Amino acid sequence: MNKQVAQLLNEIADLLEVQGDRFRPRAYRRAARQIETLSDDVQEIYERGDIEGIPWVGSGIAKKITEFLSTGHLEYLNELRREVDPGLSGIMEIEGIGPKTALLLYETLNINTVEGLEEAAKEGKLRGVKGLGKKTEENILKGIERYRKYGKRFLLGFVLPIALQIEERLRDVEGVGRVSLAGSIRRRKDSIGDIDVLATSSNPQEVMTAFISMQSVVRVLAKGDTKSSVVLEGGPQVDLRVVDEESFGSALQYFTGSKEHNIALRGIAVKLGWKLSEYSLEDRESGEKIAGETEASIYSALGMKFIPPELRENRGEIQSAIMEELPQLVEYEDVRGDLHVHTKWSDGSATIMEMVERAKALGLEYIAICDHSPSLKIAGGLSPDDLMKQIKEIELINRKIEGFMVLKGIEVDIKSDGSLDARNETLRDLDFVVASVHTGFKMDRKQMTTRIITALHNDYVDVLGHPTGRLIQQREPYDVDLNEIFTQAADLRVLMEINAFPSRLDLSDVNCRTARDRGLIMCIGSDAHSVDQLKYLELGVATARRGWLEKEDVINTLPLHELQWRLR
């Protein structure tokens, strides 16, 4: 419900902005950001009568949230929708088209559909609008292409918990043997199209009935003896297949590997005179079954080591498995701390102690508090005086707790000229400094590269935060020469961050592997803004695994004393 309410408030902000309102949109966006990061469900907060207790939610916004939660609709939003051409909302879903640009296009060219926008861009009409040019047209056409490509995909971080719940629910059904996720969600891709689940059972019909009867199901697409498909609340489709016990390994391999990975495997099988399918690995002439009950038996029979699901993308993993040169991937339990956490001091929703308590409960040994620097005002960046107060609070907490350490950190903004939004006199008092780009994404390649490299040369910078600035399905990476960034960072011993927030996962898996090959060390940070978001750390580990990283490639696999020594 938190995400739904946040989307509602952001839509209000967009519509107000289209109408030319300069001030109220910011209030709605701040409230939306807070609600999205809450650890409690906003519905439960409403039932306790404490909506106005949410930070940045004033009485006016609280009344609107209350109306929506109590009635299921909001008349104020409906009024705004009636006042604004409905096509403008669709246009604003295109990357680079904000409320102001959407209104400008509507008033000058009467564009109110994605199709109309695409046609105008292809015909070169946009460059005649004040402030828009040929480059804008090119970017909008790319944005439309991405919009159509990713429109039916879902972020891993938001879908994985749902998928794991389904997996657990099916394990509890009587007669069920083995259950596993498959497909891209098992490979932990950053976004997925649907959820694939495999199971074995002595009573398939009972499994199918339990599956389509799940509370989260809003539509049953198909129900069969061994396969059923449903659509969940919020959109993801889930496909369940019940297979024979002796074919479970074959089916799991078949429905997990990417298309390219599976084609390559089948090619190896063909050369051996065999046939690999979702049912088994068998001799093509005799039909004799060679393997199939487990995935490991299939890979072994084909003359290679078992390939972890995250690597099954046909990026050299098959040859490495044959040569017994696969990396010993970093394990989820290897990561000892979270090196990017926000609190109420800036734009988080929890206190430092609340973040500490949840981190300890998750088995971590340390966290780095990295609230924002002053210039990022929308995120409540800390003034130098407030940062000093926060440092004192952290020192007090560290004296009180045992077996855990809070590192004094900051996420400092990299300004357009590469200087940092904090004085060196401030940074030298900190344990951990994350330097990140938060503005000016449209710089050209040379400017952005120079900007970042300049920041990396600051002696107090430990890590480059979310290095490419991408937001999955929302914003493409800024134009930057990553090869040059990696070269400079390796020389300066600056870390590269794997930002584990679901919409970032930046560095990407491919860039992680490139960085590792250049001798760089990565750090993983959840970028958590609430206690519940600390669990995003595992998404960063999944990205590291997809990037072929081993334990020694990730700095926060180190125990605290070694980490502190490394950061000196």
C-alpha positions in Angstrom: 0.0 0.0 0.0 2.9 2.4 0.6 3.9 2.3 -3.0 0.4 2.8 -4.1 -0.1 5.9 -1.9 3.3 7.3 -3.0 2.3 6.9 -6.6 -0.9 8.7 -5.9 0.9 11.7 -4.3 3.5 11.8 -7.1 0.7 11.9 -9.7 -0.9 14.9 -7.8 2.5 16.6 -7.9 2.8 16.0 -11.6 -0.7 17.3 -12.4 -0.2 20.4 -10.2 3.1 21.1 -12.0 1.3 20.8 -15.4 -1.0 23.5 -14.1 1.9 25.8 -13.3 1.9 25.4 -9.6 5.4 26.1 -8.3 5.3 25.2 -4.6 2.7 22.5 -3.8 4.3 19.8 -6.0 7.4 19.7 -3.8 5.3 19.1 -0.7 3.6 16.2 -2.3 6.8 14.7 -3.6 8.4 14.9 -0.1 5.4 13.2 1.4 5.5 10.5 -1.3 9.2 9.9 -0.7 8.7 9.5 3.1 5.7 7.1 2.7 7.7 5.0 0.2 10.5 4.5 2.7 8.3 3.7 5.7 8.9 0.5 7.5 5.3 0.3 8.6 2.4 -0.2 6.2 0.6 3.2 5.7 -2.7 1.3 6.1 -1.7 0.3 9.6 -0.6 3.8 10.4 -4.0 5.1 9.2 -5.8 2.6 11.4 -3.8 3.8 14.4 -4.9 7.4 13.6 -1.3 8.6 13.1 -1.1 9.7 9.5 0.0 13.2 10.5 2.8 11.7 12.5 4.6 10.7 9.2 7.4 13.2 8.5 6.6 15.8 5.8 2.9 14.9 5.9 0.9 17.9 6.8 -2.8 18.1 7.7 -3.9 18.7 4.1 -2.0 15.8 2.6 -3.0 13.6 5.6 -6.7 14.3 4.9 -6.2 13.2 1.3 -4.4 10.0 2.3 -7.1 9.3 4.8 -9.8 9.7 2.2 -8.0 7.4 -0.2 -7.4 4.7 2.4 -10.9 4.8 3.8 -12.8 5.0 0.5 -10.5 3.7 -2.1 -10.5 6.9 -4.2 -9.6 10.5 -3.9 -11.9 13.2 -5.3 -9.2 15.8 -5.4 -7.1 13.7 -7.7 -10.1 13.0 -9.9 -10.7 16.7 -10.2 -7.1 17.3 -11.2 -7.4 14.5 -13.8 -10.5 16.1 -15.3 -8.7 19.5 -15.5 -5.7 18.1 -17.3 -5.7 16.4 -20.7 -5.4 12.7 -19.8 -2.9 12.1 -22.6 -0.3 14.3 -20.8 0.0 11.7 -18.0 1.0 9.1 -20.6 3.6 11.4 -22.1 5.1 12.1 -18.8 6.0 8.4 -18.4 8.6 8.9 -21.2 12.1 9.6 -19.8 13.0 13.2 -20.2 9.4 14.4 -20.4 8.5 16.1 -17.2 5.3 18.1 -16.4 6.7 21.4 -17.8 7.9 19.8 -21.1 4.6 17.9 -21.5 2.6 21.1 -21.1 4.9 23.0 -23.5 4.4 20.3 -26.1 0.7 20.3 -25.6 0.4 24.1 -25.9 2.7 24.5 -28.9 2.1 21.3 -30.9 -1.1 19.9 -29.4 0.7 16.7 -28.5 -1.2 14.6 -26.0 -0.4 11.0 -26.9 2.8 9.0 -27.0 2.1 8.2 -30.7 1.8 11.9 -31.5 5.0 12.6 -29.6 6.8 9.9 -31.6 5.6 11.2 -34.9 6.5 14.8 -34.1 10.0 13.7 -33.0 10.6 11.6 -36.1 9.5 14.5 -38.3 11.8 17.0 -36.6 9.0 19.1 -35.2 10.2 19.2 -31.6 13.3 21.2 -32.4 11.1 24.1 -33.3 9.9 24.4 -29.8 11.8 26.8 -27.5 14.4 25.0 -25.4 14.2 21.7 -27.5 16.6 20.6 -30.2 17.8 17.7 -32.3 19.4 16.0 -29.3 16.1 16.3 -27.4 14.3 14.6 -30.2 16.8 11.7 -30.3 16.6 11.3 -26.5 12.8 11.3 -26.6 12.7 8.6 -29.3 15.0 6.5 -27.2 12.8 7.1 -24.2 9.7 5.9 -26.2 11.6 2.8 -27.2 12.6 2.0 -23.6 9.0 2.8 -22.5 7.6 0.2 -24.8 10.4 -2.3 -24.1 10.2 -2.2 -20.3 6.5 -1.4 -19.9 5.7 -4.9 -18.8 8.8 -5.6 -16.7 9.1 -5.3 -13.0 12.0 -4.5 -10.7 13.6 -7.5 -9.1 13.7 -5.9 -5.7 9.9 -5.4 -5.6 8.9 -8.7 -7.1 11.4 -11.1 -5.4 9.8 -10.9 -1.9 6.4 -11.8 -3.5 8.0 -14.7 -5.5 9.7 -16.1 -2.3 6.4 -15.9 -0.5 4.7 -18.0 -3.3 7.6 -20.5 -3.1 7.1 -20.9 0.7 3.3 -21.1 0.3 3.6 -24.0 -2.2 6.0 -25.8 0.0 3.3 -26.0 2.7 0.9 -27.7 0.4 0.4 -31.4 1.2 2.1 -33.7 -1.2 4.6 -31.2 -2.5 8.2 -32.4 -2.9 10.6 -29.9 -4.4 9.8 -26.2 -5.2 12.0 -23.7 -6.9 11.8 -20.3 -8.6 13.1 -20.4 -12.2 13.6 -18.0 -15.1 15.1 -14.6 -14.8 14.1 -14.1 -11.2 16.2 -17.1 -10.2 19.1 -15.6 -12.3 18.4 -12.4 -10.3 18.2 -10.1 -13.3 17.6 -6.5 -12.4 14.1 -6.6 -13.9 11.8 -9.5 -14.9 8.9 -10.1 -17.1 7.1 -12.7 -15.1 7.6 -15.2 -12.3 8.3 -18.9 -13.1 7.9 -21.6 -10.4 8.5 -25.3 -10.7 7.3 -28.0 -8.3 7.0 -31.7 -7.9 4.0 -33.3 -6.2 2.1 -36.5 -5.7 -1.1 -34.5 -6.0 -0.7 -31.9 -8.8 -4.4 -30.9 -8.7 -4.2 -29.9 -5.1 -1.1 -27.8 -5.8 -2.9 -26.0 -8.7 -6.0 -25.3 -6.5 -3.8 -23.8 -3.8 -1.9 -21.8 -6.3 -4.9 -20.1 -8.0 -6.5 -19.5 -4.6 -3.7 -17.4 -3.3 -4.9 -14.1 -1.8 -2.8 -12.0 -4.0 -4.3 -13.5 -7.2 -6.5 -11.0 -9.1 -7.0 -13.0 -12.3 -6.6 -16.7 -13.3 -5.3 -16.9 -16.9 -5.3 -20.7 -17.0 -5.6 -23.8 -14.8 -4.5 -27.2 -16.0 -3.3 -30.5 -14.7 0.4 -29.6 -14.6 0.5 -25.9 -15.5 -1.4 -22.8 -14.3 -1.0 -19.1 -14.8 -2.3 -16.2 -12.7 -1.9 -12.4 -12.5 -1.1 -10.9 -9.1 -2.2 -7.6 -7.7 0.1 -5.0 -9.1 0.7 -6.8 -12.4 3.2 -9.7 -12.4 2.2 -12.9 -14.1 3.1 -16.2 -12.3 3.4 -19.5 -14.1 3.5 -22.7 -12.1 4.6 -26.0 -13.6 4.4 -29.4 -11.8 6.9 -31.8 -13.2 7.9 -35.4 -12.5 10.5 -35.9 -9.8 13.0 -37.5 -12.2 12.7 -34.5 -14.5 12.9 -31.8 -12.0 16.6 -31.0 -12.6 16.1 -30.9 -16.4 13.1 -28.6 -16.1 14.9 -26.3 -13.6 17.9 -26.0 -15.9 15.7 -25.5 -18.9 13.5 -22.8 -17.4 16.3 -21.0 -15.6 19.0 -20.5 -18.2 18.8 -17.6 -20.7 17.9 -18.5 -24.2 21.5 -18.1 -25.3 22.9 -20.2 -22.5 20.4 -23.1 -23.2 21.2 -23.0 -26.9 24.9 -23.4 -26.2 24.3 -26.3 -23.8 22.1 -28.1 -26.4 24.8 -27.6 -28.9 27.2 -29.5 -26.7 24.7 -32.2 -26.1 24.2 -32.6 -29.9 27.9 -33.0 -30.5 27.9 -35.9 -28.0 25.0 -37.6 -29.7 22.5 -36.6 -27.0 19.4 -34.5 -26.7 18.8 -32.0 -23.9 15.2 -30.9 -23.1 13.1 -29.9 -20.2 12.4 -33.6 -19.5 15.9 -35.1 -19.5 19.3 -35.4 -21.1 19.1 -38.6 -23.1 20.9 -40.5 -25.9 19.4 -39.4 -29.2 19.5 -42.9 -30.8 18.6 -45.3 -27.9 16.5 -42.9 -25.8 18.4 -43.9 -22.7 18.2 -41.3 -20.0 21.6 -40.0 -19.0 20.7 -37.3 -16.4 17.7 -35.1 -15.3 16.9 -35.5 -11.7 19.3 -32.7 -10.7 20.8 -29.7 -12.5 24.3 -30.8 -11.3 24.0 -34.2 -13.0 23.2 -32.5 -16.3 26.2 -30.1 -16.2 28.4 -33.0 -15.0 27.3 -35.2 -17.8 28.1 -32.4 -20.3 31.6 -32.3 -18.9 31.6 -29.1 -16.8 31.3 -27.8 -13.3 27.9 -26.7 -12.0 27.1 -23.2 -13.2 25.4 -21.0 -10.6 22.0 -19.6 -11.9 23.3 -16.0 -11.8 25.9 -16.7 -14.4 23.7 -18.5 -17.0 23.7 -15.7 -19.6 26.2 -17.2 -22.2 28.9 -14.7 -21.2 31.7 -17.2 -21.1 30.5 -19.2 -18.2 30.2 -22.5 -20.2 33.8 -22.4 -21.4 34.9 -21.5 -17.9 32.9 -24.4 -16.4 34.5 -26.8 -18.9 38.0 -25.5 -18.0 37.1 -25.5 -14.3 37.8 -21.8 -14.1 34.5 -20.5 -12.8 34.9 -17.9 -10.0 34.1 -18.8 -6.4 31.3 -16.3 -6.2 30.7 -14.1 -3.2 28.0 -15.6 -1.0 25.1 -13.7 0.5 26.3 -14.5 4.0 29.9 -13.2 3.2 28.8 -9.5 3.4 29.4 -8.3 7.0 28.2 -4.7 6.7 26.2 -2.1 4.8 28.2 0.8 3.5 25.4 3.2 2.5 22.6 4.0 4.9 20.4 7.0 5.3 18.5 8.2 8.4 16.1 10.9 9.7 19.1 13.3 9.7 18.5 13.7 6.0 15.7 12.0 3.9 15.5 8.7 5.8 12.5 7.6 7.9 14.4 6.0 10.9 16.8 7.1 13.6 20.4 5.9 13.6 19.6 3.5 16.5 16.6 2.0 14.7 18.8 1.3 11.7 21.5 -0.2 14.0 19.0 -2.5 15.7 17.6 -3.8 12.4 21.1 -4.2 10.9 22.1 -6.3 14.0 19.0 -8.4 13.6 20.0 -9.1 10.0 23.3 -10.4 11.2 25.5 -7.4 10.1 28.5 -6.2 12.1 28.7 -2.6 10.9 26.9 0.1 8.9 28.0 3.4 7.5 25.6 6.3 8.0 25.9 8.3 4.7 23.3 11.1 4.9 23.3 13.7 2.2 25.4 16.8 2.0 23.9 20.3 2.1 23.3 21.1 -1.6 20.8 18.2 -2.1 18.1 20.2 -0.4 15.2 18.1 -1.6 16.8 15.3 0.4 17.3 17.4 3.5 21.1 17.5 3.2 23.0 18.1 6.4 24.7 21.4 7.2 28.3 21.2 8.6 26.9 21.9 12.1 24.3 19.2 11.8 26.9 16.7 10.5 29.0 17.5 13.6 25.9 16.8 15.8 25.3 13.6 14.0 28.9 12.5 14.5 28.5 13.0 18.3 25.4 10.9 18.3 27.2 8.1 16.4 30.0 8.2 18.9 27.6 8.0 21.8 25.8 5.0 20.2 29.1 3.3 19.6 30.0 3.6 23.3 26.6 2.0 24.2 26.4 -1.0 21.8 28.6 -4.1 21.8 29.6 -6.2 18.9 28.6 -3.6 16.3 30.1 -0.4 14.9 28.5 2.6 13.3 30.8 4.2 10.8 30.6 8.0 10.5 30.0 8.7 6.8 28.4 11.0 4.3 27.1 10.9 0.7 28.6 14.0 -0.6 27.4 15.6 -3.9 29.9 15.9 -6.7 29.3 19.4 -8.1 29.4 20.3 -11.8 33.1 21.2 -11.7 34.1 18.1 -9.8 34.5 19.7 -6.4 32.7 18.2 -3.4 29.8 19.7 -1.5 31.7 19.6 1.7 35.0 21.0 3.0 38.0 18.8 3.5 38.1 19.9 7.1 34.7 18.2 7.4 35.5 15.1 5.4 38.6 14.2 7.4 36.6 13.7 10.5 34.6 10.9 8.8 35.3 7.1 8.4 33.7 6.7 5.0 32.9 9.1 2.2 30.7 8.3 -0.7 30.9 10.8 -3.6 27.9 10.8 -5.9 26.5 12.7 -8.9 22.9 13.8 -8.2 22.4 16.6 -10.7 23.5 17.7 -14.1 23.0 14.4 -15.8 23.0 15.8 -19.3 26.6 16.8 -19.4 28.5 15.5 -22.5 30.8 12.5 -22.1 34.0 14.5 -21.7 32.6 16.9 -19.1 31.0 14.2 -17.0 34.2 12.1 -17.1 36.3 15.0 -16.1 33.8 16.0 -13.4 33.9 12.5 -11.8 37.7 12.0 -12.1 38.3 15.4 -10.4 36.2 14.2 -7.5 38.0 10.9 -7.2 41.3 12.8 -6.8 40.0 14.2 -3.5 42.1 12.4 -0.8 39.0 11.8 1.4 36.8 10.0 -1.2 36.5 6.3 -0.5 33.9 5.3 -3.1 32.1 6.5 -6.1 28.4 6.1 -5.4 26.0 4.7 -8.0 28.7 5.3 -10.7 26.5 5.6 -13.8 23.4 7.3 -12.3 21.0 5.0 -14.0 17.5 4.4 -12.7 16.2 1.1 -14.2 13.4 1.7 -16.7 13.3 5.4 -15.7 16.6 7.0 -16.6 19.5 5.8 -18.8 23.1 6.1 -17.4 24.7 9.5 -18.0 27.2 9.7 -20.7 30.6 8.9 -19.1 33.8 7.1 -20.1 33.7 4.2 -17.5 36.9 2.8 -18.8 38.7 6.0 -17.9 36.9 6.2 -14.6 38.0 2.6 -13.7 41.6 3.3 -14.7 41.8 6.4 -12.6 39.9 4.8 -9.6 42.3 1.8 -9.7 45.3 4.1 -9.5 43.7 6.1 -6.7 42.4 3.0 -4.8 38.9 4.4 -4.9 36.1 1.8 -4.5 33.2 1.4 -6.9 29.8 1.1 -5.3 27.2 -1.5 -6.1 24.2 0.5 -5.0 21.6 -2.2 -4.1 18.5 0.0 -4.2 16.1 -1.9 -6.6 15.8 1.0 -9.1 19.6 1.4 -9.3 21.6 -1.8 -9.0 24.5 0.4 -10.1 27.1 -0.7 -11.0 25.3 -3.2 -13.3 26.5 -6.8 -13.5 28.4 -6.3 -16.7 30.1 -3.2 -15.4 31.0 -5.0 -12.2 32.8 -7.6 -14.2 34.7 -5.0 -16.2 35.7 -3.2 -13.0 36.9 -6.4 -11.4 39.0 -7.1 -14.5 40.6 -3.7 -14.1 41.6 -4.5 -10.6 39.0 -2.5 -8.8 37.4 -3.4 -5.5 33.6 -2.9 -5.0 31.6 -2.1 -2.0 27.9 -2.9 -1.6 25.4 -0.4 0.0 21.7 -0.8 0.3 21.1 3.0 0.1 18.4 2.2 2.6 16.1 5.1 3.7 14.1 2.9 6.2 14.8 -0.2 8.3 13.0 -2.5 5.9 15.1 -1.4 3.0 18.3 -2.7 4.7 17.2 -6.1 3.2 18.0 -4.6 -0.3 21.7 -5.4 0.5 21.1 -8.9 -0.9 20.2 -7.5 -4.2 23.6 -5.9 -4.4 25.1 -9.3 -3.6 23.1 -10.8 -6.4 24.4 -8.2 -8.8 28.0 -8.9 -7.6 27.4 -12.6 -8.3 26.1 -11.9 -11.8 29.2 -9.8 -12.3 31.5 -12.7 -11.5 32.7 -11.2 -8.3 34.4 -13.2 -5.6 34.6 -12.5 -1.9 37.9 -10.7 -2.1 36.4 -8.3 -4.8 33.9 -6.9 -2.3 35.4 -4.8 0.6 32.5 -5.2 3.0 33.1 -8.9 3.2 36.0 -7.9 5.5 35.7 -7.9 9.3 35.5 -4.5 10.8 39.2 -4.2 11.9 40.4 -5.1 8.4 37.9 -2.7 6.8 39.1 0.1 9.0 42.7 -0.6 8.1 41.9 -0.7 4.4 40.1 2.7 4.6 43.0 4.5 6.3 
